């Protein structure tokens, strides 16, 4: 079998202790919610300084890299062995992350937030499902197809229900950039799952460190052109927000993401990550006083129901696979 499965039904993440499907799902849920808070922090940064999106993304990757390097030093002091590094794989993940983030910001700039977000997050699960079927042999099944459709429907209601993204506002170049962003995310997810299944990848900490390093190098030229320094009269506040972005929705969230994505099917990962716009919408209402519309409620409920359905299906699939492995 291609999956590394223990007798308790846990999929083994490469280079790390056995990670159960249930824990992998929890890691992904926390990562998705944490990612959703990054937008609110970024909005506060943009409102209080001249720092722009690509520059903030660079500092996000660079800051997360520093925090993870410190954590790595503490791990080695605790007696952990140095993990094997596969440069080709790390470069692939880093470039995919850089494309994902940079193309998304470019798409939003070209065609607006609503269209750019819907195309990116809508095309992502489709590309991942196709890639997982063709390259990994994963089957969604009827329940999985319905869950993905429900999640995408919820996302469309959540965004277009707010009145944005009319047909006249769609820019073809922006749509292509959004599809490119979705492709970067799909490649990152599929590669993580592929290497997790064959058990030959590096541990998740090493993967995350190298991914951030490569992504930061890729983003640096764009950020330099945009302006690297946060010119502001509220420097303490901005530095605090940037530290939060680097620590919680970056260092912590991506470490959890890579660990969870190695233990959970790719299509399931793609839908769970739709928690990012859900948590962002909830935070927008609670923190920024945005109006809670019927579209927001319906879209959020559709996505959460799809998430619950996929989580149940994932757990059952893992249990059946484990039982089959034990019997053989």
Phi, psi and omega per residue, in radians:
X1 nan 2.579 -3.111
X2 -1.381 -0.501 3.119
X3 -1.416 2.522 3.011
X4 -1.614 1.905 -3.007
X5 -2.141 2.308 3.092
X6 -1.479 3.044 3.137
X7 -1.257 -0.185 3.104
X8 -1.732 0.143 3.098
X9 1.467 0.321 -3.119
X10 -1.653 2.288 3.016
X11 -1.414 2.328 -3.043
X12 -1.579 2.081 3.051
X13 -1.281 2.471 -3.056
X14 -1.083 2.320 3.038
X15 1.198 0.269 -3.098
X16 -2.455 2.923 3.103
X17 -1.067 2.816 -3.121
X18 -0.958 2.285 3.134
X19 -2.044 2.070 -3.130
X20 -1.252 2.771 3.091
X21 -1.075 -0.713 3.138
X22 -1.053 -0.764 3.110
X23 -1.205 -0.636 3.078
X24 -1.058 -0.726 3.086
X25 -1.094 -0.730 3.124
X26 -1.091 -0.768 3.113
X27 -1.016 -0.764 -3.113
X28 -1.177 -0.661 3.122
X29 -1.116 -0.805 3.114
X30 -1.080 -0.730 3.131
X31 -1.082 -0.763 -3.134
X32 -1.097 -0.754 3.114
X33 -1.136 -0.742 3.137
X34 -1.095 -0.735 3.100
X35 -1.032 -0.607 -3.135
X36 -1.124 -0.450 3.120
X37 -1.387 -0.283 -3.119
X38 -1.111 -0.648 -3.131
X39 -1.107 -0.717 3.123
X40 -1.142 -0.758 3.110
X41 -1.104 -0.722 3.123
X42 -1.100 -0.710 3.131
X43 -1.043 -0.725 3.107
X44 -1.134 -0.666 3.108
X45 -1.123 -0.800 -3.113
X46 -1.138 -0.594 -3.128
X47 -1.264 -0.432 -3.017
X48 -1.966 0.040 -3.122
X49 -2.664 3.088 3.104
X50 -1.662 0.114 3.123
X51 -1.176 2.376 -3.078
X52 -1.925 3.011 -2.963
X53 -0.989 -0.830 -3.067
X54 -1.198 -0.655 3.099
X55 -1.115 -0.719 3.096
X56 -1.121 -0.663 3.092
X57 -1.093 -0.692 3.094
X58 -1.076 -0.844 -3.137
X59 -1.139 -0.539 3.088
X60 -1.083 -0.840 3.134
X61 -1.196 -0.761 -3.116
X62 -1.155 -0.743 3.120
X63 -1.158 -0.742 3.088
X64 -1.081 -0.651 3.112
X65 -1.073 -0.800 -3.141
X66 -1.074 -0.790 -3.126
X67 -1.090 -0.703 -3.135
X68 -1.243 -0.581 3.069
X69 -1.124 -0.701 3.080
X70 -1.101 -0.769 3.106
X71 -1.083 -0.629 3.115
X72 -1.132 -0.663 3.096
X73 -1.113 -0.703 3.110
X74 -1.149 -0.641 3.108
X75 -1.115 -0.759 -3.117
X76 -1.183 -0.579 3.062
X77 -1.127 -0.485 3.122
X78 -1.413 0.060 3.040
X79 1.687 0.162 3.124
X80 -1.309 2.501 -3.138
X81 -1.304 2.651 3.085
X82 -1.230 2.266 -3.068
X83 -1.372 2.640 3.080
X84 -1.290 2.354 -3.114
X85 -1.887 2.324 3.045
X86 -1.963 1.679 -3.006
X87 -0.951 -0.714 -3.124
X88 -1.029 -0.730 -3.137
X89 -1.207 -0.715 -3.141
X90 -1.134 -0.710 3.112
X91 -1.101 -0.738 3.130
X92 -1.045 -0.795 3.140
X93 -1.174 -0.711 -3.138
X94 -1.124 -0.760 3.103
X95 -1.131 -0.709 3.118
X96 -1.074 -0.723 3.115
X97 -1.137 -0.735 3.130
X98 -1.110 -0.741 3.098
X99 -1.105 -0.782 3.137
X100 -0.955 -0.910 -3.071
X101 -1.276 -0.789 -3.056
X102 -1.199 -0.786 3.133
X103 -1.135 -0.579 3.109
X104 -1.126 -0.834 3.130
X105 -1.087 -0.653 3.111
X106 -1.163 -0.670 3.124
X107 -1.132 -0.755 3.114
X108 -1.087 -0.683 3.120
X109 -1.156 -0.637 -3.055
X110 -1.423 -0.692 -3.000
X111 -2.197 0.092 3.086
X112 1.695 2.803 -3.076
X113 -1.138 -0.774 -3.061
X114 -1.094 -0.964 -3.101
X115 -1.137 -0.781 3.142
X116 -1.032 -0.728 -3.130
X117 -1.230 -0.795 -3.110
X118 -1.095 -0.776 -3.124
X119 -1.160 -0.753 -3.137
X120 -1.100 -0.955 -3.078
X121 -1.347 -0.362 3.068
X122 -1.408 -0.693 3.133
X123 -1.309 -0.492 -3.116
X124 -0.951 -0.998 3.137
X125 -1.051 -0.619 3.121
X126 -1.128 -0.840 3.128
X127 -1.110 -0.674 3.136
X128 -1.185 -0.757 3.134
X129 -1.078 -0.747 3.113
X130 -1.140 -0.780 3.137
X131 -1.120 -0.720 3.138
X132 -1.148 -0.619 3.132
X133 -1.240 -0.756 -3.066
X134 -1.373 -0.665 -3.013
X135 -1.759 -0.550 -3.057
X136 -1.917 -0.166 3.138
X137 1.240 0.367 3.137
X138 -1.435 2.439 3.115
X139 -1.956 2.335 3.096
X140 -1.333 -0.720 -3.021
X141 1.361 2.953 -3.101
X142 -1.095 -0.771 3.141
X143 -1.065 -0.731 3.133
X144 -1.145 -0.719 3.109
X145 -1.062 -0.779 3.130
X146 -1.122 -0.672 -3.140
X147 -1.163 -0.762 3.100
X148 -1.085 -0.754 3.124
X149 -1.087 -0.720 3.126
X150 -1.131 -0.696 3.121
X151 -1.138 -0.759 3.127
X152 -1.161 -0.674 3.095
X153 -1.092 -0.723 3.107
X154 -1.096 -0.693 3.124
X155 -1.149 -0.725 3.122
X156 -1.101 -0.779 3.115
X157 -1.093 -0.726 -3.097
X158 -1.079 -0.697 -3.070
X159 -1.553 -0.958 -3.071
X160 -1.251 -0.389 3.105
X161 -1.189 -0.250 3.117
X162 -1.514 -0.007 3.049
X163 1.705 0.098 3.141
X164 -1.759 2.972 2.985
X165 1.305 0.623 3.074
X166 -1.175 2.842 -3.086
X167 -0.984 -0.627 -3.119
X168 -1.230 -0.216 -3.076
X169 -1.693 -0.061 -3.057
X170 -1.396 2.197 3.083
X171 -1.821 2.090 -3.104
X172 -0.973 -0.683 3.120
X173 -1.120 -0.693 3.104
X174 -1.130 -0.666 3.106
X175 -1.118 -0.741 3.111
X176 -1.100 -0.687 3.094
X177 -1.120 -0.693 3.117
X178 -1.137 -0.676 3.085
X179 -1.151 -0.662 3.056
X180 -1.085 -0.681 3.074
X181 -1.105 -0.778 3.113
X182 -1.078 -0.654 3.114
X183 -1.128 -0.701 3.089
X184 -1.067 -0.764 3.107
X185 -1.126 -0.730 -3.135
X186 -1.109 -0.760 3.126
X187 -1.075 -0.767 3.139
X188 -1.058 -0.772 -3.123
X189 -1.185 -0.805 -3.103
X190 -1.158 -0.706 3.111
X191 -1.117 -0.738 3.118
X192 -1.052 -0.767 -3.137
X193 -1.189 -0.720 -3.121
X194 -1.055 -0.871 -3.134
X195 -1.214 -0.479 3.071
X196 -1.232 -0.568 -3.122
X197 -1.273 -0.658 -3.103
X198 -1.513 -0.047 3.044
X199 1.224 0.289 -3.056
X200 -1.954 0.135 -3.120
X201 -1.432 2.990 3.054
X202 -1.338 2.941 3.096
X203 -1.197 2.827 -2.985
X204 -1.142 -0.568 3.118
X205 -1.123 -0.822 3.125
X206 -1.090 -0.740 3.114
X207 -1.009 -0.820 -3.094
X208 -1.159 -0.755 -3.138
X209 -1.032 -0.886 -3.108
X210 -1.167 -0.630 3.114
X211 -1.096 -0.785 3.105
X212 -1.105 -0.715 -3.117
X213 -1.082 -0.838 3.140
X214 -1.138 -0.751 -3.139
X215 -1.086 -0.727 3.140
X216 -1.098 -0.716 3.103
X217 -1.109 -0.677 3.131
X218 -1.201 -0.615 -3.085
X219 -1.434 -0.373 -3.037
X220 -0.962 -0.811 -3.139
X221 -1.069 -0.720 3.127
X222 -1.131 -0.738 -3.121
X223 -1.168 -0.622 3.131
X224 -1.123 -0.689 3.104
X225 -1.180 -0.682 -3.099
X226 -1.285 -0.546 -3.094
X227 2.040 1.977 -3.026
X228 -1.449 -0.496 -2.989
X229 -1.634 2.414 -3.138
X230 -1.479 1.475 -3.137
X231 -1.168 2.029 -3.054
X232 -2.861 2.769 3.020
X233 -1.713 0.135 3.078
X234 -2.132 0.952 -3.000
X235 -1.060 -0.721 -3.139
X236 -1.044 -0.766 3.139
X237 -1.137 -0.759 -3.119
X238 -1.139 -0.740 3.131
X239 -1.120 -0.654 3.091
X240 -1.105 -0.745 3.114
X241 -1.152 -0.710 3.130
X242 -1.151 -0.636 3.084
X243 -1.129 -0.714 3.099
X244 -1.081 -0.795 -3.135
X245 -1.059 -0.689 -3.136
X246 -1.241 -0.592 -3.018
X247 -1.502 -0.922 -2.967
X248 -1.527 -1.095 -3.116
X249 -1.376 0.068 3.129
X250 -2.088 -1.362 -3.072
X251 -1.012 -0.881 -3.129
X252 -1.226 -0.879 -3.022
X253 -1.136 -0.736 -3.115
X254 -1.249 -0.586 3.060
X255 -1.082 -0.761 3.095
X256 -1.157 -0.669 -3.133
X257 -1.083 -0.870 -3.106
X258 -1.122 -0.637 3.104
X259 -1.176 -0.799 -3.116
X260 -1.223 -0.656 -3.103
X261 -1.169 -0.410 3.104
X262 -1.354 -0.243 -3.065
X263 -1.946 -0.154 -3.017
X264 -2.176 2.572 -3.126
X265 -1.031 2.554 -3.016
X266 -1.046 -0.760 -3.120
X267 -1.105 -0.653 3.104
X268 -1.148 -0.726 3.094
X269 -0.991 -0.790 -3.060
X270 -1.087 -0.647 -3.118
X271 -1.366 -0.679 3.107
X272 -1.047 -0.628 -3.136
X273 -1.189 -0.176 3.023
X274 -1.223 -0.116 2.998
X275 -1.085 -0.381 3.140
X276 -1.017 -0.947 3.119
X277 -1.181 -0.497 3.103
X278 -1.132 -0.880 -3.137
X279 -1.127 -0.607 3.101
X280 -1.126 -0.696 3.133
X281 -1.154 -0.734 3.125
X282 -1.112 -0.748 3.132
X283 -1.137 -0.618 3.123
X284 -1.084 -0.665 3.126
X285 -1.247 -0.802 -3.038
X286 -1.318 -0.686 -3.022
X287 -1.669 -0.554 -3.048
X288 -1.969 0.014 3.060
X289 1.218 0.405 3.102
X290 -1.228 2.603 -3.032
X291 -1.236 2.324 3.112
X292 -1.511 1.834 -3.097
X293 -1.640 2.928 3.083
X294 -1.076 -0.633 3.125
X295 -1.094 -0.690 3.118
X296 -1.098 -0.765 -3.127
X297 -1.139 -0.845 -3.110
X298 -1.111 -0.806 -3.133
X299 -1.087 -0.726 3.125
X300 -1.122 -0.775 -3.138
X301 -1.110 -0.733 3.115
X302 -1.045 -0.753 -3.105
X303 -1.219 -0.678 3.122
X304 -1.203 -0.647 3.076
X305 -1.123 -0.723 3.100
X306 -1.107 -0.703 3.104
X307 -1.063 -0.793 3.138
X308 -1.096 -0.729 3.134
X309 -1.111 -0.733 3.125
X310 -1.202 -0.627 3.120
X311 -1.107 -0.743 3.115
X312 -1.128 -0.788 -3.137
X313 -1.100 -0.694 3.137
X314 -1.099 -0.764 -3.132
X315 -1.115 -0.740 3.133
X316 -1.141 -0.709 3.123
X317 -1.093 -0.764 3.122
X318 -1.093 -0.692 3.141
X319 -1.123 -0.740 3.129
X320 -1.144 -0.715 3.128
X321 -1.101 -0.745 3.137
X322 -1.115 -0.752 -3.132
X323 -1.098 -0.712 3.135
X324 -1.133 -0.702 -3.140
X325 -1.128 -0.702 -3.135
X326 -1.148 -0.704 -3.104
X327 -1.179 -0.558 -3.114
X328 -1.537 nan nan
